[in-house]
Amino acid sequence: MTQGTFKKVGKSRKRMHGPRGILVCGYPASEQSSLLYLLEENGFSDLPVIFVSVTDLTKTLKELLISPHRSGLGEDSEMRRAIIMSGFSQKELYKLMALYRLAELPPQLWASLTPVSEKWSVTQLLDELAAESEAIKKQGINKYVHK
């Protein structure tokens, strides 16, 4: 695992790092429209949503975030399930995670874009998130995000 830190997320309305958008990994095509519906019906309709495909695994997060809205829609994905948020406020981050839990969707990894992670490939980030998720479980930490 690379040397990262966990940082508790506050409740600020200030936007965090990166252009506004969301990268979605590991969703089968059959579940993608349900996620879009959840976002659109709960105040995230202005949010560009990019479904990361297998051909995107070596691209950096920064490169992927300039993809057109709904890129990759309809393509099955067998990578780890994750949502990477960019340009969100801390309040929006909490809101999306709460909505996701209420919808009883399958467990997944969560991340917010940082100046360091935007240079990583999707594969690097997913590996890091999986390692950090294991570390969090072992430490019994919750309400923390990848930083």
Order of alpha helices (4+ residues) and beta strands (2+ residues): beta-beta-alpha-beta-alpha-beta-alpha-beta-alpha-beta
